[in-house]
Amino acid sequence: MRQSSVRGDRSRRRREPDAQEPGWDDGPYQDQGLPPDAPGWTPPAGGAVSSGDEDAPADGGGHRKGGRPRGGKGRKVLRWTALTVAVLIVGGAGAGYWYYEHLNANLRKAPRSLSGDGLKKPDPNAFGQSPLNILLLGSDGRNSKKNIELGGARQDADRKPLADVQMLLHVSADRSNMSVISIPRDTRVTIPECTDPKTHKVYPQTSAAINESLQHGGPGCTLATWQELTGIYVDHFMMVDFAGVVDMADAIGGVPVCVDKNVYSHDSKGHGSGLRMEKGTHPVKGVQALQWLRTRYGFEDNTDIGRAKAQHMYMNSMVRQLKAGTKLSNPGQLRDLAEAATKALTVDDGLDTVKKLYDLGGDLSRVPTKRITMVTMPWQYSPDESYVMPKPGDAEATFGLLRNDTALDGKDKKKKATPAPEPSTPKARLKVVVQNGTNSTVNGPVSGRASVVQQRLSGLGYSAAGTDTALTTQADTTITYRDKGQRGDALGLAKALGLPKSAVRESSSATGMRLVVGNDWRNGSAYPKKSGEEKAADKAPDSADALNGEDSKACMKVNPQYTF
């Protein structure tokens, strides 16, 4: 059973919001100053977007009491699109160096991380390949006239933006598959200490809704928050706003989406995005595309989970079109798309040129549509239902799959079972370097971990084991080795310590055998045994509600209260 249906009856009994919080939600029609049922009120012509926000801040912040998480995967659509678009476009436009520099100037840049060194980038595999992780963010900022018109809530024009849509795009090291995981924006997390790169203001570590991390100096703080939450090294971020969504949707020329009944997202209390669509499949673009991505009231049980599913459908449809080349044949369209994509994006300083976006798009384009999987982080309510938290077991299992570069669709090729090679080096002569990887930004390092484990190894007969005094940060304990000839020794070492075989990894960058003691082993000399639910899985748990990129028959279920 999907999570969105578990609390359906209870959510309908909760009180209606008494305040409005702007964001990527559909919202009341404030511009006319009239509720939808008042004399003189008219629905938005031509599918014009409504302003404001449908969700109420229960505590004046980014959380809502009595409501579901306000997730959003529409941004994901935009981000991947913007990036792929900028890439493919520059390759096809052929406008010359001046145009290349013009597009570079369109891009807005910001530091990758605002919170210390964070995680270490994983070592490449035996073939020199590394996975790629990109954080896609959707800002609700009202920093321009167009963003105010599209997002409403003019009273919030001076408010710092929130990252209402957040998703991590993971491309496997061999580029055979892509997994995207989004997180409900009201998820309570630890936001690490961050320093604003412009004002140099230091924001202390705090516990808050994850969408507030953007207000702590910019997207680099949101990236640092994701790394602490998931243990996944994030290579880059990309951020887009309301206007960017509309401009890009216009440039692409329309994305087919489907509803199983007529839908009109509005009610007498002003809730709704204004989306009006008849049953069936229709292309949406521009403002109507933004409406689709923001609609909460009208889909399924009127929650963020339904909205996220609609956004997944939109993104899948867009990706299928881009891969088919249906929107990339006209040079003028390509140029428009390049302009829209580069103007819409704020990127980290490692993606500061269109050439880098082009190369990144090349990596993304190699992934078959059938191997694209989109999920929502498994979640549950806090005891008082005032916020959302990661679901124990399932959330960590999902993060662990990505840390281990395992596809969420469970379709990775199974390795043939072969006898494990026997150790070839006597224990007493095996040189192993032990390093402390518990340098968590949030929890701080545990001193002496390398020495504790090195002493344990000595007691097990590995008397040649030494330590590296440099601290690093790593979620999982690993053993890396240089070539296949050392695999037997590495597996023997793992067995002696009680580590799983998945902890043993061949790396082209390894200079010898190295044991990094991760944050999963912060105390004791014996590796902690994991419970059944925490053991390595080979696909996303059911609670992640996976959607495949090739599912062209997906159609949104319309809530009976919002049909016509």
DOGUZA-678570 format. One record per residue (C-alpha): x, y, z. Coordinates in steps of 0.25 Angstrom, whole numbers, plus 5000, padded with zeros to 4 digits. Last residue first. Layout:
N
XYZ
...
END
This chain:
564
493650754946
494650684955
495250744968
494550674979
494650534972
496150544973
496850524959
497650394957
498950434949
499250344937
500450264935
500350194921
501750244916
502450164927
503850164921
504550254932
504050154943
503350204956
503750154970
502850174982
504050184992
503150105002
503349974993
504849974997
505850014986
506649904980
507749804983
507749814998
508949815008
508549785022
507849895030
506449825031
507049695036
507849755047
509349795045
510449745053
511449845059
512849835055
513649795067
514649885073
513649975079
513050115075
512750195062
512650075053
511550125043
512250255042
513350195034
514650125038
515450135025
516350015022
517350035012
518149925003
519149994994
519250104985
517750114981
517350204969
516950084960
516050034972
515549894975
514549894986
514249814999
513149865007
512149784999
512749655005
512149695018
513149725030
513249625041
514749675044
515349545040
514449535028
514849665023
516349635024
516149505017
515349575006
516449685005
517549575004
516749494993
516549624985
517949664985
518349594972
517049664966
517749804967
517949924975
517149904988
516049974996
515449925009
514150005013
513450045026
512150125021
511750275023
513150335020
513850455025
515350475026
516350495037
517850485035
518650405045
518850285035
519050155043
519850035042
519549885039
520849795039
520449715051
519149655044
519049535054
517649555059
518149635071
518949725062
517649755054
516949795067
518049885070
517849955056
516349965059
516550045072
517750125066
516850165054
515650205063
516550285072
515650415072
514250405069
513950515059
512850615060
511350585060
510950695050
512150705041
512450565042
513950525043
513750375045
514650325034
515850285043
516950225034
517550085035
518650055025
518849905023
520149835019
520049685019
521249625025
520749565038
519449525031
520249435021
519949485007
519149404996
517849405003
516849304996
516049354984
514549354987
513849234979
513049294967
511549334967
511349404954
511049554957
509649594955
509349704945
508749824951
507249814950
506849844964
506149974960
506850054971
508250034964
509350004973
510550104973
510950064987
510550204993
509350194984
508850064990
509150115004
508250235003
507150145000
507450055011
507550175021
506150225017
505550085018
506150045032
505550165040
504650245031
505250385029
504550495037
503350585034
502750695043
501650735052
501050595053
501250585068
502050455067
502750505055
502150465042
502850355033
503750355021
504350265010
505050365001
504250384989
504650304976
505050314962
505650204953
506350224940
506750094934
505650084924
506050224918
507450174915
508550254921
509550304911
508850444910
509250464925
510750454922
510650544910
509850644918
511050654927
511950684916
511050794911
510850854925
512350854926
512450924912
511351024917
512251074928
512151084943
511850944946
512950924957
512651064963
511251014966
510051044957
508851144957
508051114945
506851184938
507651274929
508551154924
507251074921
506451174915
507551224906
507951084902
506451054899
506251174890
507551134883
507050994881
505651034877
506351124866
507251014861
505950924859
506150774862
506250764877
504850754881
504550614876
505950564878
505450434883
506350454896
505750584898
504350534897
504550414906
505250514916
504050604916
503050494918
503850444930
503950584936
502450604935
502150464941
503050494952
502350624955
501050564955
501550464966
502150574974
500750644974
500150514979
501150504990
500950654993
499550624997
498150644991
497750494992
497950464977
498250594970
497250714971
497850794982
499350774980
499650844967
501050914966
501650834955
500350834947
500150984949
501651004945
501350934932
500151014930
500951144931
501851104920
501550964914
500550854915
500250744904
498950664907
498650524910
497250484914
496150544923
495950694922
496950794928
496850914937
498050954946
497651074955
498751034965
497751004976
497251044989
496451174990
495451135000
494351114990
495151014982
496251004971
496950904963
496050874952
496150724947
495350644936
495650504939
496850394937
497850504935
499050494926
500250584922
500950614909
502050714910
502050844902
502950924893
504250914899
504451064899
503151084906
503450984917
504851054919
504251184920
503151144930
504151064939
505151174939
504151274943
503751194955
505251174960
506351074956
507551014964
508650924960
509650854970
510950774968
511750654972
510950604984
511650504993
510650414999
510550395014
509050425013
508750525024
510050585025
510250595010
508850655008
509150765018
510450805011
509750814998
508650905005
509750985010
510351004996
509051044991
509051174999
509551245011
508651185022
507351215015
507551095006
507551005018
506051045021
505550935011
506150835020
505150865031
505950895044
507050845054
508150945055
509650965053
510051115054
509851205042
511151285040
511051415033
512151435023
511251535015
511451475001
511951335004
510951315015
511551215025
510851085028
510751005041
510050875038
508550865036
508050745044
506850695038
505350705039
504650665026
503650775022
504150785008
503850635005
505150574999
505450534985
506250414980
506650404966
507350274960
508050264947
508550144940
509650094931
510650214932
511750114937
511950194950
510450204952
509650334950
509050384963
508050504963
507750554977
506450624979
506050754985
504750834983
504350944993
505751004994
505351125002
505551264997
505951385006
504751475008
504751615001
503651574991
502851505002
501751605003
501551584988
501051444991
500851404976
501751304970
501651334956
501451484957
502451494968
503451414959
503251504947
503451624955
504751574961
505351514974
504151444978
504951324982
504251184982
505551114979
505550974973
506750894975
507450774967
508650714975
509550644965
510250514968
511150444958
511750304960
513250284957
513950204946
515450164947
515150024942
515449964956
514550064962
514850214965
515050254979
513850324986
513850474987
514250505002
513050555010
512950695017
514150785015
513550905023
512050945022
511751045011
511850944999
511850964984
512051114984
511051194975
510951224960
509851284952
509951244937
509551344926
510951394925
511351254920
510251264910
510851384904
512251324904
511751214895
510951314886
512251384884
513051254881
512151204870
510651194868
510651044865
509351014871
509450864872
510550844883
510050964890
508750914891
509050774895
509750824907
508850934911
507650844909
508250734917
508450824929
507150904928
506450774926
507050704938
506750824946
505450844941
504850714943
505550704957
504850824960
503550764957
503950664968
503250734979
502950694993
502050765002
502050665013
500650635018
499750725026
499350735041
500350825045
501150895034
502650915034
503451025027
503351125038
502151205045
501851085053
500651025045
501151085032
499951065023
499951005010
499151054998
500151154993
500151294986
499751314972
498951244962
499551214948
498751244936
498051134929
497651204917
496851304926
496951284941
495551264947
494651384949
494251454962
493251564961
492351514972
493151424981
493351274980
494751274975
495151364987
495451504983
496651604984
496851574969
498351554971
498051454982
497551334975
497951234985
499051134984
499751014977
500950974984
502351014980
502451114990
501751224998
501151195012
499751235014
499051245028
497851175034
498051035028
496850945029
496750865041
497050715041
495950615038
496350595024
497750555028
497150455037
496350385026
497550385016
498550335026
499050215019
498750255005
499950345003
500850235008
500550144997
500050005000
END
